[in-house]
């Protein structure tokens, strides 16, 4: 009898395109790229720490978190955001030595600051009780002995998600003790800590309005903040989208849709539903979808239409389901179920990866080399302010046949 065995090998490809004048693309060239560039000339030490589990793209710098909890950074470093102990930009990925003794579980990149979460606390550049800049990661002492799960960095503010072990009340119902903290700039309400106008705070404060909500993720970009709950609800606060006013405390979007992902830009927001459809809020400048003169927009009106909020279904996907979304300053990206990256919005620096600097109003497929194998591959897309990265995990499976007794 003939039997077969499988020998599996994994390979990782890193592609980048868009704004590159600060070295953020990792190509070693200080120039924009209008088409995806495969990063071939990476230091050998980059691959010695394992595959990338998470990429965080900021204003013009990049943080890469590996599967074994190590951090590599590159790009603009003039504010110390790379964490290498200086304020120098670098063109190639470099390990953050001050974090080598720690196991990092989450990273986030803002416009010119970075945040790291370790297994025993939170590290970053904000929330230290002062307004000083730091060029090496410093522990945020406020979160000592607290279980920090995620950090999200916006333009000039940061959010931290603190998780606690669920407790139960006398009726047997679960009680969530999840808490979101905000610190940094708050002039547009993006901290969510008070209904009053707050210019900025230098120590973490708990947001108001999420008490008892089980929180699964947080996001920040520009002057916006958002969180997703375990039951698929979306809460937003900060700068208003479109014609809406600023919101100073977390407010649930009154929609019947179930959301599983959120991605914030500077003027727009993408959400992915449990039905694998993408909707957008805001984005009336570079990110607008469809041709209003042809009436091609499909809207999902929120229950409170007086607030001026309308989720617009993203068109031009030809029925393909979507598995991941990402948003830059004013451009957007998604990955379809058949492993195609599509982009649209602001294209001035080539961040759409379409070979031009034109803006696009509907998602268009990004050419990646000779195309991806349809089986045994995974792809993720990440957006910085004006640039884009794609991480492709290729799995090669070799079948070995042998004769049985």
Beta strands, then each sheet from edge to edge (+ up, - down):
strand 1: 2-18
strand 2: 33-38
strand 3: 52-57
strand 4: 61-66
strand 5: 71-75
strand 6: 90-95
strand 7: 104-109
strand 8: 114-118
strand 9: 121-124
strand 10: 138-139
strand 11: 148-153
strand 12: 157-162
strand 13: 167-168
strand 14: 174-175
strand 15: 179-185
strand 16: 200-206
strand 17: 215-221
strand 18: 224-229
strand 19: 234-238
strand 20: 247-252
strand 21: 259-264
strand 22: 268-273
strand 23: 278-282
strand 24: 298-301
strand 25: 310-313
strand 26: 322-327
strand 27: 331-336
strand 28: 341-345
strand 29: 360-365
strand 30: 377-383
strand 31: 387-403
sheet 1: 2+ 1- 31+ 30-
sheet 2: 3+ 4- 5+ 6-
sheet 3: 7+ 8- 9+ 10-
sheet 4: 11+ 12- 15+ 16-
sheet 5: 13+ 14-
sheet 6: 17+ 18- 19+ 20-
sheet 7: 21+ 22- 23+ 25- 24+
sheet 8: 26+ 27- 28+ 29-
end
